[in-house]
């Protein structure tokens, strides 16, 4: 099941299926506007404000995050993607903290199960 709630639609991403860096398609999808007309407007603006509009277009392409390759399954997936594209080092730090917490829990369970006081026979034979 993929996450397609309102949060997914509010995200502004460069489309991976666009013609030139996906800016026009990404903006059109974000604004719920026709891609054709967004491109027409962009070309007209580029024609009348030639050097400035081209520079702005490429700056926008650098600032907008690319669309995710796979649709999000949960809100947490979207948050992680946004945090990763915003700051990869912080995302890696977040993953490291998560796996360190899991490692501590596994060690705690392992110490309980392997202790001398843990009686496997009683645990395996008790009715459920």
N, C-alpha and C positions, 0 to 999 in steps of 0.2 A: 504494500500500500504506500503510495507516494504522498508527500505533503503538498497539497495544492491549495491551501487556505489563503486568506487574504494577505498574509505576510509575504507569501511567495510572489504575488502579483505586485506588491508595493516595491519590490527590489528593483533597483536600476542597474542593469547589467548590459555590457556590450554583447550583442548577439554573435554566436559562433557561425551563423549562417548568413551574415551580412556580406555586402559587396566589397566595401573598403573598411576594414577594421570593425564592422558591425555597429557603428555608432548610430546611424539613422534607424536601423531596424530596432536596436535596443531602446532608443528614445520613443519610437513609434509604439512599441509594445508597452512601455512604461506608461505612456500617455493615452493608450488605447486609441491610437490614431492610425490612419492608413500609411503603410510603409511607402507606397508610391508617392503620396503627397508630401511626406516628410523628405524624401529624396529630391522632389521637385523644388521644395522650399530651400533645401540646402544648396542645390545647384544655382538657383537664382541668387541667393545670398553670396555664394562664392563668386559669381560673375560680377556683381556690383561692388563687392568689398574684397577683391581678389587676395591680396597677400594676408590681410588680417584674418579673414574667414578660414583660410587653409591652416594657418597657425593655430587658431582656436580649435578647429576640428581635431588636429593631432594632439593638442593638449587635452581635450575632452577624452580622446581615445586612450590617453595614458592614465587619466584620472579615474575613469569608470572601470569597475572590476569586470572581468570576462564572465560570461554566463557559465554556470556550473555544467560539467560534462554529463552528470547524472542528476535526475530530479531528486530533490530532498525527500527523505522518508519521514523526518520529524522536524520539529522546530529547532531542536538541538543541532541537527545537521546544518540547518541554515545559519545558525549562530556561529558554529564552528567555521563554516566556509567564509562567512563575513569576517570573522576574526583572523583567519588564516590569510585572506587576501589583503587585509588591513595591516597585519603585522605577523609574518611567518614565525619569527622568533617567539612571540607571545603564544602563538598556537602550539608550537612545539613544547614550550614550557607548560602549557595547560595539559597537553597529553602526557607529559612526563609526570606531573603531579597526580593525574588520574591513575596511571599505571603504578606509581609508587604506593598509592593508597590501596590498590588491589593487591599488590605484593605484600603489604603489611597484613591485610585480611587473610590472605592465603597462608602466611607464616603463622598467624595466630591459630587458624584452624589446624594446621599441620602440627603445631606444638601440643594442642589439646588431644588430637587423635593419636599421636605417638607417645603421649605420656604414659607412665606406668599405671596411673590411676584409671585410665580409660579402659573399660572392660568391653572388648569387642563381642564376646559371647552374649552378654546381656543385651547389647544394642542390636545385634543381628537377629536374636530370637524373640525379642519383645513384640507383642501383637501391635498392629497398626490401627 
